[in-house]
Amino acid sequence: MVALLLLPCFFCLQLGAARDTITSSQYVKDPDAIVSAGNKFKLGFFSPVNSTNRYVGIWFSSVTAITPVWVANRNKPLNDSSGVMTISGDGNLVVLNGQKETLWSSNVSKGVGNSSAQLMDDGNLVLREIGSGNSLWESFQEPSDTMITNMRLTANVRTGEKTLLSSWRSPSDPSIGAFSVGIDPGRIPQCFIWNYGHPIYRTGPWNGQVFIGIPGMNSVNINGFDIVPDGNGTFTLILNSANESSIGSFVLSYDGSFSELYWDYGKEERVNVWRVPNNECDVYGKCGSFGICNAKNSPICSCMKGFEPKDADEWNSRNWTSGCVRRRPLKCERIQYGAEAGKEDGFLKLPTVKVPDFADWLFSVPEQTCRENCMNNCSCIAYAYYTGIRCMLWWESLTDIRTFPSGGADLYVRLAYSELENRTTSMKVIIGLTVVVGAIISAICAFCMWRRIADYRERKKRSMKISLDESMMQNDLNQAKLPLLSLPELVAATNNFDIANKLGQGGFGPVYKGRLADGQEIAVKRLSRASGQGLEEFMNEVVVISKLQHKNLVRLLGCCVEGGEKMLVYEYMPNKSLDAFLFDPLRKQLLDWNKRFDIVDGICRGLLYLHRDSRLKIIHRDLKARIFESENFRLWYGQDIWWQ
């Protein structure tokens, strides 16, 4: 009885001890799973989105959504839940279906009868020989579409063997797709994305710290990549993480994009923080041979200086794959075809670019020697020198070049001397024009400054004169005992001298209708700045009219001398000029002979006062009469005579 009670406890202990391990007797059956010792990764069966097929995969255990970083039987799915992952009789790790058929195997060639597989805290599934502990196989050696911390991608220069990431076929099908990512160590180590073996993206060379063709990749610590050679022709790309607690990975998507993803616990989803290709210029060889891509230009492709489109029609239709060709042959080519050798070739500097593919690498050569090596070899068409890489030489077509706003490298392209001469002449013209234009602009600026200073002095002098004139006028007006109205009062009365209130225009200036705050209607004569009359004429009119008092003369109500303005304020005559009645077929009927006699009599009395009875003798040059009321009239001294 006691034995029966202890048996379940023993069984539980066995399960607990083997929770991260698979043996021939402790296997994983769908839907069971094992978890790494630190509870960071989990291995079990899963179905992709929109699929009922079952696969064995490894994923982050703390992430709610299953996002596999590795898949075992990716090309041979299970169509039911009968699958098992276990250790076979020959010691290999295998995935079996319900009929005990092997769908996937670790394929260790050396048969080992006694082995176990352990899921590590870095996500690596390791098959070891029991007893010796020797590693027989690792899942990191056969990656799927995802690269996680401590994973390695390798490439051997001598054998050509590579460890690559390979994309899924679709979001619901993890079988091997069209795209792969890995190292190409053939010349200078750099990484590629391939589409069935054809490059679609290139990182640019590795300088010991960064890939110089990735903008913003400033050090190895940013993205955690490092490339390590072993001295025997193998280069290893390692992903190290500065933050071990972060749930991050690099994933090659089914569409060929390579992205850095992090799990956002708040959103419960993976967040994309970096991605290539990111724009059209990231696409490998977008502009063809000797073409340069600039994502900020339209069109994005252009030929280098000294080159022209190989196929103009294709180029104009924005098909740039045929690239560009030289306009003028180099010196060696001219000699080869029996032409005159001419002057030596030179180099054109292309700053801040992604250097072309297919570079030869001379690590121990200094910069000056690098230039000389290229100049002295007719087959060398370009060179570049970059810290950490040193000398790079190109002998073939220059392919996959793009410009960066900053960073990148300086590329020196070999051109015929005549191309450089044109450039020198153009530069001289540009410099000459710049100097001339600069001199003209400087002269214009100096003239404008002089005019501004002169205008300022003139305005200051005029302002002082106006202030003095206003002070003198204030004294004269005080002596004339004429009411003074403020400028704001008249602005408000005339609605800021609105054109709708304009009554007429004379030599003195415009006349506006207005209404004071107490409701009295007024006529405001505003001295125009363009008027030929000045202070003397203004004061003459003020003094004279203020001394004339007669019932048949219009009354001067006040004036305004403020802010450079000079205005006279009269009582308003609402009816128009007398001729509007005398010559209007209808309105002249309102003036019978008695009224006409009164009008003539009133005008004569006003003129008699002005010419004989007033203390001031007035000579009139311009008389205009306007109707105010039918019973009487008033005359307005000055250029107009108003009557009522």
ChimeraX attribute file (.defattr): number of C-alpha atoms within 10 A of each C-alpha:
attribute: neighborCount
match mode: 1-to-1
recipient: residues
	/A:1	5
	/A:2	6
	/A:3	7
	/A:4	8
	/A:5	9
	/A:6	10
	/A:7	11
	/A:8	11
	/A:9	11
	/A:10	11
	/A:11	10
	/A:12	11
	/A:13	12
	/A:14	12
	/A:15	14
	/A:16	10
	/A:17	10
	/A:18	17
	/A:19	19
	/A:20	23
	/A:21	22
	/A:22	22
	/A:23	21
	/A:24	18
	/A:25	9
	/A:26	16
	/A:27	19
	/A:28	23
	/A:29	18
	/A:30	18
	/A:31	13
	/A:32	11
	/A:33	18
	/A:34	21
	/A:35	24
	/A:36	22
	/A:37	17
	/A:38	11
	/A:39	14
	/A:40	19
	/A:41	23
	/A:42	25
	/A:43	25
	/A:44	21
	/A:45	23
	/A:46	22
	/A:47	18
	/A:48	17
	/A:49	11
	/A:50	9
	/A:51	12
	/A:52	15
	/A:53	18
	/A:54	23
	/A:55	27
	/A:56	26
	/A:57	22
	/A:58	27
	/A:59	21
	/A:60	24
	/A:61	17
	/A:62	14
	/A:63	17
	/A:64	11
	/A:65	13
	/A:66	17
	/A:67	18
	/A:68	20
	/A:69	21
	/A:70	25
	/A:71	24
	/A:72	24
	/A:73	21
	/A:74	20
	/A:75	15
	/A:76	16
	/A:77	22
	/A:78	23
	/A:79	13
	/A:80	13
	/A:81	17
	/A:82	15
	/A:83	25
	/A:84	23
	/A:85	28
	/A:86	23
	/A:87	25
	/A:88	19
	/A:89	13
	/A:90	15
	/A:91	27
	/A:92	28
	/A:93	25
	/A:94	19
	/A:95	27
	/A:96	21
	/A:97	18
	/A:98	12
	/A:99	8
	/A:100	11
	/A:101	11
	/A:102	16
	/A:103	18
	/A:104	20
	/A:105	17
	/A:106	18
	/A:107	14
	/A:108	14
	/A:109	10
	/A:110	10
	/A:111	13
	/A:112	16
	/A:113	14
	/A:114	17
	/A:115	26
	/A:116	25
	/A:117	26
	/A:118	22
	/A:119	25
	/A:120	19
	/A:121	17
	/A:122	17
	/A:123	25
	/A:124	23
	/A:125	23
	/A:126	20
	/A:127	27
	/A:128	21
	/A:129	17
	/A:130	16
	/A:131	8
	/A:132	8
	/A:133	11
	/A:134	12
	/A:135	14
	/A:136	21
	/A:137	19
	/A:138	17
	/A:139	19
	/A:140	20
	/A:141	16
	/A:142	17
	/A:143	22
	/A:144	26
	/A:145	25
	/A:146	23
	/A:147	23
	/A:148	22
	/A:149	21
	/A:150	16
	/A:151	19
	/A:152	23
	/A:153	22
	/A:154	21
	/A:155	23
	/A:156	20
	/A:157	16
	/A:158	11
	/A:159	9
	/A:160	12
	/A:161	11
	/A:162	18
	/A:163	20
	/A:164	22
	/A:165	22
	/A:166	27
	/A:167	28
	/A:168	24
	/A:169	16
	/A:170	14
	/A:171	14
	/A:172	14
	/A:173	20
	/A:174	26
	/A:175	19
	/A:176	18
	/A:177	19
	/A:178	16
	/A:179	27
	/A:180	28
	/A:181	27
	/A:182	21
	/A:183	24
	/A:184	20
	/A:185	23
	/A:186	16
	/A:187	14
	/A:188	21
	/A:189	23
	/A:190	23
	/A:191	19
	/A:192	19
	/A:193	28
	/A:194	19
	/A:195	17
	/A:196	11
	/A:197	12
	/A:198	12
	/A:199	16
	/A:200	19
	/A:201	24
	/A:202	27
	/A:203	22
	/A:204	23
	/A:205	25
	/A:206	19
	/A:207	17
	/A:208	16
	/A:209	16
	/A:210	26
	/A:211	25
	/A:212	24
	/A:213	26
	/A:214	18
	/A:215	15
	/A:216	13
	/A:217	15
	/A:218	14
	/A:219	14
	/A:220	16
	/A:221	14
	/A:222	13
	/A:223	17
	/A:224	17
	/A:225	19
	/A:226	19
	/A:227	22
	/A:228	13
	/A:229	15
	/A:230	9
	/A:231	7
	/A:232	9
	/A:233	14
	/A:234	18
	/A:235	22
	/A:236	22
	/A:237	22
	/A:238	19
	/A:239	21
	/A:240	19
	/A:241	18
	/A:242	12
	/A:243	10
	/A:244	10
	/A:245	8
	/A:246	11
	/A:247	18
	/A:248	21
	/A:249	19
	/A:250	22
	/A:251	24
	/A:252	25
	/A:253	20
	/A:254	21
	/A:255	15
	/A:256	23
	/A:257	19
	/A:258	24
	/A:259	20
	/A:260	19
	/A:261	18
	/A:262	16
	/A:263	21
	/A:264	15
	/A:265	12
	/A:266	6
	/A:267	8
	/A:268	11
	/A:269	15
	/A:270	18
	/A:271	14
	/A:272	15
	/A:273	9
	/A:274	13
	/A:275	15
	/A:276	18
	/A:277	19
	/A:278	12
	/A:279	9
	/A:280	13
	/A:281	22
	/A:282	22
	/A:283	18
	/A:284	23
	/A:285	27
	/A:286	25
	/A:287	29
	/A:288	25
	/A:289	24
	/A:290	26
	/A:291	27
	/A:292	28
	/A:293	26
	/A:294	20
	/A:295	16
	/A:296	11
	/A:297	9
	/A:298	8
	/A:299	12
	/A:300	17
	/A:301	23
	/A:302	22
	/A:303	21
	/A:304	18
	/A:305	18
	/A:306	22
	/A:307	18
	/A:308	18
	/A:309	23
	/A:310	18
	/A:311	15
	/A:312	15
	/A:313	11
	/A:314	14
	/A:315	20
	/A:316	11
	/A:317	8
	/A:318	13
	/A:319	16
	/A:320	25
	/A:321	16
	/A:322	19
	/A:323	28
	/A:324	26
	/A:325	19
	/A:326	17
	/A:327	14
	/A:328	15
	/A:329	17
	/A:330	22
	/A:331	19
	/A:332	17
	/A:333	14
	/A:334	14
	/A:335	13
	/A:336	10
	/A:337	9
	/A:338	9
	/A:339	11
	/A:340	10
	/A:341	14
	/A:342	13
	/A:343	11
	/A:344	13
	/A:345	19
	/A:346	18
	/A:347	20
	/A:348	19
	/A:349	15
	/A:350	18
	/A:351	17
	/A:352	17
	/A:353	22
	/A:354	27
	/A:355	28
	/A:356	28
	/A:357	21
	/A:358	18
	/A:359	21
	/A:360	15
	/A:361	15
	/A:362	15
	/A:363	14
	/A:364	10
	/A:365	15
	/A:366	12
	/A:367	17
	/A:368	10
	/A:369	11
	/A:370	20
	/A:371	20
	/A:372	11
	/A:373	16
	/A:374	22
	/A:375	19
	/A:376	9
	/A:377	11
	/A:378	15
	/A:379	13
	/A:380	16
	/A:381	20
	/A:382	25
	/A:383	28
	/A:384	24
	/A:385	22
	/A:386	15
	/A:387	10
	/A:388	12
	/A:389	18
	/A:390	17
	/A:391	24
	/A:392	27
	/A:393	23
	/A:394	21
	/A:395	16
	/A:396	15
	/A:397	17
	/A:398	23
	/A:399	20
	/A:400	26
	/A:401	28
	/A:402	25
	/A:403	21
	/A:404	19
	/A:405	11
	/A:406	11
	/A:407	18
	/A:408	22
	/A:409	20
	/A:410	17
	/A:411	24
	/A:412	21
	/A:413	21
	/A:414	21
	/A:415	24
	/A:416	22
	/A:417	19
	/A:418	18
	/A:419	20
	/A:420	18
	/A:421	12
	/A:422	12
	/A:423	15
	/A:424	12
	/A:425	12
	/A:426	12
	/A:427	12
	/A:428	12
	/A:429	12
	/A:430	12
	/A:431	12
	/A:432	12
	/A:433	12
	/A:434	12
	/A:435	12
	/A:436	12
	/A:437	12
	/A:438	12
	/A:439	12
	/A:440	12
	/A:441	12
	/A:442	12
	/A:443	12
	/A:444	12
	/A:445	12
	/A:446	12
	/A:447	12
	/A:448	12
	/A:449	12
	/A:450	12
	/A:451	12
	/A:452	12
	/A:453	12
	/A:454	12
	/A:455	12
	/A:456	12
	/A:457	12
	/A:458	12
	/A:459	12
	/A:460	12
	/A:461	12
	/A:462	13
	/A:463	14
	/A:464	12
	/A:465	13
	/A:466	18
	/A:467	15
	/A:468	12
	/A:469	15
	/A:470	20
	/A:471	14
	/A:472	11
	/A:473	18
	/A:474	16
	/A:475	12
	/A:476	15
	/A:477	21
	/A:478	11
	/A:479	10
	/A:480	14
	/A:481	13
	/A:482	17
	/A:483	13
	/A:484	17
	/A:485	17
	/A:486	12
	/A:487	17
	/A:488	10
	/A:489	15
	/A:490	23
	/A:491	14
	/A:492	14
	/A:493	23
	/A:494	21
	/A:495	16
	/A:496	13
	/A:497	19
	/A:498	12
	/A:499	11
	/A:500	10
	/A:501	16
	/A:502	16
	/A:503	15
	/A:504	11
	/A:505	13
	/A:506	14
	/A:507	12
	/A:508	21
	/A:509	19
	/A:510	16
	/A:511	21
	/A:512	25
	/A:513	26
	/A:514	26
	/A:515	18
	/A:516	14
	/A:517	11
	/A:518	6
	/A:519	9
	/A:520	11
	/A:521	17
	/A:522	22
	/A:523	24
	/A:524	29
	/A:525	22
	/A:526	21
	/A:527	23
	/A:528	18
	/A:529	13
	/A:530	10
	/A:531	11
	/A:532	11
	/A:533	14
	/A:534	14
	/A:535	13
	/A:536	10
	/A:537	12
	/A:538	16
	/A:539	15
	/A:540	11
	/A:541	14
	/A:542	20
	/A:543	17
	/A:544	16
	/A:545	18
	/A:546	17
	/A:547	15
	/A:548	18
	/A:549	15
	/A:550	15
	/A:551	14
	/A:552	21
	/A:553	24
	/A:554	23
	/A:555	20
	/A:556	23
	/A:557	18
	/A:558	19
	/A:559	23
	/A:560	23
	/A:561	20
	/A:562	18
	/A:563	12
	/A:564	15
	/A:565	14
	/A:566	21
	/A:567	23
	/A:568	21
	/A:569	24
	/A:570	19
	/A:571	18
	/A:572	20
	/A:573	21
	/A:574	16
	/A:575	15
	/A:576	16
	/A:577	19
	/A:578	18
	/A:579	13
	/A:580	14
	/A:581	18
	/A:582	15
	/A:583	10
	/A:584	10
	/A:585	9
	/A:586	9
	/A:587	11
	/A:588	14
	/A:589	10
	/A:590	12
	/A:591	14
	/A:592	9
	/A:593	9
	/A:594	9
	/A:595	14
	/A:596	14
	/A:597	12
	/A:598	15
	/A:599	23
	/A:600	13
	/A:601	14
	/A:602	20
	/A:603	23
	/A:604	13
	/A:605	17
	/A:606	21
	/A:607	19
	/A:608	12
	/A:609	20
	/A:610	21
	/A:611	15
	/A:612	11
	/A:613	12
	/A:614	15
	/A:615	13
	/A:616	14
	/A:617	12
	/A:618	15
	/A:619	11
	/A:620	14
	/A:621	8
	/A:622	10
	/A:623	13
	/A:624	16
	/A:625	20
	/A:626	23
	/A:627	22
	/A:628	19
	/A:629	13
	/A:630	14
	/A:631	10
	/A:632	17
	/A:633	26
	/A:634	25
	/A:635	24
	/A:636	22
	/A:637	23
	/A:638	17
	/A:639	13
	/A:640	17
	/A:641	20
	/A:642	25
	/A:643	28
	/A:644	25
